[in-house]
């Protein structure tokens, strides 16, 4: 009976929507507006975008990618100096992209501006530095770097390391005003002047340091990146900074081993703020042209990926949202001609009628459903929640405490993947970082990283062995993990080396379900503390009525929450609940 009533409601819904659509089409015809006329607006004028010289490559990348996605919008990029920037912008009809150096050089406080990215200054050394092991353990503090530079750049490595080593530290410096400003802020002084080894550019500095094991220097992050392989340039290491000055690189300071970890560390505040600066979008006034606004919204959303690939740092999710909200307040048609305004008003009128019609239809559906509910009191009202009962936990699979799983095929090869709990918590994944075929792995070692829009979690191997194959489909379609974590979404096939012993530390389905109950309880407590659940916005994000978790709990939360989740729910040393099962 219930199914029959639902079919009747769906049929009624389709009929009402069809009638509304016919009425709206008739309205368009009577008012002289045809669908063809609405879908063929006048040719769009080009967007003229000014850029400071240091951002020319990045701006060209943004423009070319946006043009590729939106062929009807032509963007012309104009390279310009700081002295001309303000005058050209106030001419009207133009946007600009400038770094801190060029923005303040324009000396025009009336300009509208919005932060769209960041430029990072980093200290670098040679990867064959004879003191690399000690540097990697202790780092070098801001105070020691200041003392070193006060010696006119002629100090030794003993000064930097706090020992008696007398090998001269060869300090390389670039004649770059933006780096000089960043260094002044970092060193808390604008009077420190060094007599280091001068080089003409960031590229020249990297080339020199690659040949000098005792070298040290500061350059832009864009200079260090190997664009082809998306890694740090060969024979170059990032110099770790002991941010809190305690003589050790603590867990929160270990971001210098690879480019991905470093970029993420800058993003979530683990790097000195004085060593990175803003990249601005500027204009004579807040953009109110529809095409300019659409382009800027793209730059601070989908276009952020090109900051990373160009050697810059992207914005926090919360910052992107704030800037996007500012752009949404802009009017989109004050400069349109009369005909365009007429079409826009017609669109708005039709959209309003559609919204009104759907409200009416929705009200009718609700009335009908209430009547059916009264006649069928046994029909339950379902409120989907995320708990241990909503997860897939297949039998025959071994589960690890770090939310990975292992299953041995008949041929003796073990499939390894991510459990349903983790993919529900993170939401849709955008990237997965995997090891290579032939790599050896040990149980408890990091085996892969899952990424969602720059936020990532590191996962650990449930078993030891040799990787025989990784799932190549995941490199182009990461969503398979979310849709099919236990079958098509497998990550590795591993030839195990200690299977019998290691499965004693894994759990089968029944015990794993018991552990998940505690895991969900801990997750609620974790979110309440980490997000301050009295915050209305976060409460809506993570909980439904009744205090139940919603799906994709971490999806809209910031990288700092993911970092905390990593240490409390993924890292093996924190997984107390799982061991209590045995």
Secondary structure, DSSP 8 states (H G I E B T S, - for coil): -HHHHHHHHHHHHHHHHHHHHHHHHHHHHHTT--HHHHT-------EEEEE-GGGHHHHHHHHHHHHHH-TT--EEEEE--HHHHHHHHHTSSEEEEEEHHHHHHH--TTSEEEEEEEEEEEEEEETT-TTHHHHHHH-EEHHHHHHHHHTTT--BHHHHHTSS---B-EEEEE--HHHHHHHHHHHT-S------EEESSHHHHHHHHHT-TTEEEEEEHHHHEETTTTEE-TTEEE--EETT-SSS--GGG---SSHHHHHHHHHTT-S-GGGEEEEEEEESS----HHHHHHHHHHTTGGGHHHHHTT-B---HHHHHHHHHHHHTS-S-TT--HHHHHHHHHHHHHHHHHHHHHHHHHHHHHHHHHHHHHH-TT-------BSGGGS---TT-EE-TTSEEEEE-TTSEEEEEE-HHHHHHH-S--EEEE--TT-EE-TTSEEEEEEETTEEEEEE-SS-EEEEEE-GGGGT-TTHHHH-TTTTT--EEEEESSHHHHGGGSB-HHHHHHHHHHHHHHHHHHHHHHHTTTSHHHHHHHB-TTS-B-SSTTTTS-HHHHHHHIIIIISGGG-HHHHTT-
